[in-house]
């Protein structure tokens, strides 16, 4: 993979207990010669899924390539968690050649797809495909989730969720965004249940989809990886119950680059960034800063008012140039005002 090639990402959706982790583990064990990274957002049993996957780590997917996001539903914490984590994975010394994302069972998939249009990552990453994992017995019975009580408990435990979406609608959104649907635990379902589940999926799908039975997470990786779907560019074909809802629109962002002279007071700069978050709804600030008297560059990364700064390496032969990227929604980008605060 060249540095210019976009990293493909496979998004795996499905309710808690549907078999997503088992599928991810199977793909890790059969990586088709690719170096993988895994992002886990499922948190029904905190730490369990991550521990399971880390126990499968190997040279193709080392432990440092397996990251858990346990701060809440991924579609509701895009700016705080997802974007910085993806950037960190892409910055690994050995860049992954394919990323697997296991979403929370309550995540709405379309807002996550929209996040791939964020300025910070849109030229470096693409959605290779969306795989919906659905428990065959549960779908056939109209429950959709194998353990409805566990899903309800998960919803109650997640303070970040800002949508009260019925399970049926979450299921419909998962199917609508999918490129392939896998009917899991097919070995536990009868032929009649599998056909009933298939009929439910076909009725909800906005377009014809491959619907494949799967047992114990085993599926030929060639079937689900390398789809080249570029799903982030195909959103119109993936309708959602929440299309147009303000609380899940993540595609209307803009960024500016602010170059600064060497600074003398790093704390003052961090205070200025926090002020931008409070007063101008700035979502993210990141970049490198030259500090007077310091031979090393200062790496700055901010999500809202949470600012982190550290000296990461010497400038060496590189020009000592302070350069910050500021990201906000289009209607909150006031470039002169932003520059005035950072340059003060």
C-alpha positions in Angstrom: 0.0 0.0 0.0 1.4 3.4 -1.0 1.1 6.4 1.3 -1.5 7.9 -1.1 -3.8 4.9 -1.0 -6.9 5.2 1.1 -7.1 2.7 4.0 -10.2 0.5 3.5 -12.6 0.2 6.5 -15.2 -2.5 7.1 -18.0 -1.4 9.4 -19.7 -4.3 11.3 -23.1 -3.5 12.7 -25.6 -5.6 14.7 -27.2 -5.8 18.1 -25.5 -6.8 21.3 -25.0 -10.6 21.2 -25.6 -11.0 17.4 -22.1 -12.3 16.9 -20.1 -9.3 15.7 -17.1 -10.1 17.9 -17.0 -13.7 16.8 -16.9 -12.5 13.2 -14.2 -10.0 13.9 -12.1 -12.7 15.6 -12.5 -15.0 12.5 -11.4 -12.2 10.2 -8.4 -11.5 12.4 -7.4 -15.1 12.1 -7.9 -15.0 8.3 -6.6 -11.6 7.3 -5.9 -12.4 3.6 -2.3 -11.3 4.0 -3.2 -7.8 5.2 -2.1 -5.9 8.4 -5.3 -5.2 10.3 -6.4 -2.8 13.0 -9.6 -3.2 15.0 -11.8 -0.6 16.6 -14.3 -2.0 19.1 -17.2 0.1 20.3 -19.4 -2.6 21.8 -19.6 -2.2 25.5 -22.4 -4.4 26.8 -19.9 -6.2 28.9 -17.2 -3.6 29.4 -13.8 -4.8 28.3 -14.9 -8.3 27.4 -15.0 -7.9 23.6 -11.7 -6.1 23.6 -10.1 -8.7 25.8 -11.4 -11.5 23.5 -9.9 -9.8 20.5 -6.6 -8.9 22.1 -6.2 -12.6 23.0 -6.2 -13.2 19.2 -3.5 -10.6 18.5 -0.7 -11.7 16.2 1.8 -10.2 13.8 -1.0 -9.3 11.4 -2.9 -7.5 14.1 -0.8 -6.7 17.1 -2.3 -5.6 20.4 -1.5 -1.9 19.8 -3.7 -2.1 16.7 -6.8 -3.1 18.8 -8.6 -0.1 20.3 -11.7 0.0 22.5 -14.0 3.0 22.5 -16.0 2.5 25.7 -17.2 6.1 26.2 -20.6 5.6 24.5 -22.4 4.9 21.3 -20.0 5.6 18.4 -22.6 7.5 16.3 -23.1 9.9 19.2 -19.4 10.5 20.1 -17.9 11.0 16.6 -15.9 14.2 17.4 -14.8 13.1 20.8 -13.7 9.5 20.1 -14.0 8.2 16.6 -12.1 10.8 14.6 -9.1 11.0 17.0 -8.9 7.2 17.2 -8.9 6.7 13.5 -6.2 9.4 13.2 -4.1 7.5 15.8 -4.5 4.2 13.9 -3.4 5.8 10.7 -0.4 7.3 12.4 0.9 4.0 13.7 4.6 3.3 12.7 3.3 0.4 10.5 0.1 1.8 9.0 -2.8 -0.8 8.9 -3.9 -2.0 5.5 -7.4 -2.6 6.6 -9.5 -1.4 9.6 -12.4 -3.3 11.1 -14.9 -1.4 13.2 -17.3 -3.2 15.5 -20.0 -0.7 16.4 -22.2 -0.6 19.4 -25.4 -2.5 18.9 -27.4 0.7 19.3 -25.3 2.8 16.9 -27.0 4.2 13.9 -24.7 3.3 11.0 -25.4 6.2 8.7 -24.0 9.0 11.0 -20.8 6.9 11.2 -20.6 6.7 7.4 -21.0 10.5 7.3 -18.1 10.9 9.7 -15.8 9.6 6.9 -16.4 13.0 5.2 -14.7 14.9 8.0 -11.9 17.0 6.6 -9.3 15.4 8.8 -9.7 11.9 7.3 -11.8 12.0 4.1 -8.8 11.8 1.8 -7.1 9.0 3.7 -9.8 6.5 4.4 -12.8 4.8 2.7 -15.6 2.5 3.8 -14.9 -0.7 2.0 -18.2 -2.1 3.1 -20.9 -2.3 5.8 -21.7 -5.7 7.1 -24.9 -6.2 9.2 -24.9 -9.2 11.5 -28.4 -10.3 12.5 -29.3 -13.2 14.8 -31.4 -15.5 12.5 -33.7 -16.8 15.3 -34.3 -13.3 16.7 -35.1 -11.7 13.4 -37.4 -14.6 12.4 -39.3 -14.0 15.7 -39.5 -10.3 15.3 -37.3 -9.5 18.3 -34.4 -8.4 16.1 -31.9 -8.6 19.1 -31.1 -12.0 20.6 -31.5 -10.6 24.2 -33.8 -7.6 24.3 -33.4 -7.1 28.0 -29.6 -6.9 27.6 -30.0 -4.3 24.8 -32.4 -2.2 27.0 -29.8 -2.4 29.8 -27.1 -1.2 27.4 -29.3 1.7 26.3 -29.8 2.7 30.0 -26.1 2.5 30.7 -25.0 4.7 27.9 -25.4 8.4 28.8 -24.1 9.4 25.4 -27.0 8.1 23.4 -29.0 11.0 22.1 -31.6 9.0 20.1 -34.5 7.0 21.5 -34.8 4.7 18.5 -37.0 1.6 18.7 -35.1 -1.7 18.1 -37.1 -2.2 14.9 -35.9 1.1 13.5 -32.3 0.5 14.5 -32.5 -2.8 12.7 -34.0 -1.2 9.6 -31.2 1.4 9.6 -28.6 -1.3 9.9 -30.1 -3.2 6.9 -30.5 0.0 4.9 -26.8 0.8 5.2 -25.5 -2.7 4.7 -23.7 -4.1 1.7 -24.0 -7.7 3.0 -26.3 -9.2 5.7 -25.0 -12.2 7.6 -27.7 -14.3 9.4 -25.7 -15.4 12.4 -26.1 -18.6 14.6 -27.6 -20.3 11.6 -26.6 -23.6 13.1 -29.1 -23.0 15.9 -32.0 -22.0 13.7 -34.2 -24.2 11.6 -34.4 -23.9 7.8 -37.9 -22.3 8.3 -36.5 -19.7 10.7 -33.6 -18.9 8.3 -36.0 -18.4 5.5 -38.3 -16.3 7.7 -35.4 -14.1 8.7 -34.3 -13.8 5.1 -37.8 -12.6 4.2 -37.7 -10.0 6.9 -34.4 -8.6 5.7 -35.5 -8.6 2.1 -38.7 -6.6 3.0 -36.6 -4.0 4.9 -33.7 -3.7 2.4 -33.9 -0.6 0.1 -32.1 -2.6 -2.7 -31.2 -6.2 -3.3 -28.6 -7.4 -0.8 -26.6 -10.7 -0.4 -28.1 -12.4 2.6 -25.9 -15.3 3.9 -26.2 -17.7 6.8 -23.2 -17.8 9.1 -22.3 -20.1 12.0 -19.7 -19.4 14.7 -18.6 -16.3 12.9 -17.2 -18.3 10.0 -17.5 -16.7 6.6 -15.0 -16.6 3.7 -13.1 -13.3 4.2 -13.1 -12.8 0.4 -16.9 -12.4 0.6 -16.9 -9.6 3.1 -13.5 -7.8 2.6 -12.4 -6.0 -0.5 -15.9 -4.8 -1.5 -14.7 -1.4 -2.6 -18.2 0.0 -1.8 -17.0 3.6 -1.0 -20.1 3.7 1.1 -19.4 7.3 2.2 -20.0 8.4 -1.4 -23.2 6.3 -1.6 -25.3 7.7 1.2 -28.4 8.5 -0.9 -28.8 4.8 -1.5 -28.7 4.1 2.2 -31.9 5.7 3.7 -32.3 6.2 7.4 -35.2 7.0 9.7 -33.0 9.8 10.9 -32.2 11.5 7.6 -32.3 15.2 8.1 -32.3 14.9 11.9 -30.1 17.6 13.4 -28.8 15.4 16.1 -27.1 13.0 13.7 -25.9 15.2 10.9 -22.1 15.0 10.7 -21.4 15.9 7.1 -21.5 19.7 7.2 -18.0 20.6 8.3 -15.3 22.9 7.3 -11.7 23.6 8.3 -9.1 26.3 8.2 -5.4 26.3 8.7 -3.9 28.9 11.0 -0.1 29.6 10.9 1.4 31.2 14.0 4.7 32.7 14.9 6.7 31.0 17.6 4.9 31.2 20.9 6.2 32.0 24.4 3.3 30.8 26.5 1.9 27.3 25.7 -0.7 27.6 28.5 -2.1 30.8 27.0 -2.5 29.0 23.6 -4.4 26.2 25.3 -6.6 28.7 27.0 -7.3 30.3 23.7 -8.3 27.0 22.2 -10.7 26.3 25.1 -12.1 29.8 24.5 -12.8 28.9 20.8 -14.6 25.8 21.9 -16.8 27.7 24.3 -17.5 30.8 22.2 -17.4 29.6 18.6 -18.3 25.9 18.9 -15.0 24.8 17.5 -15.0 21.0 17.4 -11.3 20.1 16.9 -7.9 21.8 16.8 -4.8 19.9 16.0 -1.3 20.7 14.8 2.3 21.5 15.7 3.6 24.6 17.5 7.0 26.1 17.8 7.7 27.2 21.4 10.5 29.7 22.1 13.6 28.1 23.6 12.3 24.6 23.0 14.2 22.4 20.5 11.2 20.0 20.2 7.9 20.7 18.5 4.7 20.7 20.6 1.9 18.5 19.3 -1.5 20.0 20.1 -4.7 18.0 19.9 -8.0 19.4 21.2 -11.6 18.0 21.2 -13.9 20.7 22.4 -12.4 22.2 25.6 -10.3 19.1 26.2 -6.8 20.1 25.1 -3.7 17.9 25.1 -0.2 19.2 24.4 3.1 17.3 24.4 6.6 17.7 23.0 6.8 14.8 20.5 10.1 15.2 18.7 12.9 17.6 17.6 12.3 19.9 14.7 15.6 18.8 13.2 15.9 20.0 9.6 12.2 21.0 9.4 11.3 24.6 9.6 10.1 25.8 13.0 6.6 26.6 11.9 3.4 26.6 14.0 0.5 25.3 12.1 -3.0 24.5 13.5 -6.0 22.9 11.7 -9.3 24.1 13.1 -12.5 22.1 12.4 -16.1 23.3 12.9 -19.5 23.1 11.3 -19.7 25.4 8.3 -21.9 28.0 9.9 -19.5 28.3 12.9 -16.3 29.0 10.9 -15.5 32.7 11.4 -12.0 32.7 10.2 -11.0 36.3 11.2 -12.4 35.8 14.7 -10.6 32.4 15.1 -7.3 33.9 13.9 -7.7 36.9 16.3 -8.1 34.5 19.3 -5.2 32.3 18.4 -2.9 35.1 17.4 -3.6 37.3 20.5 
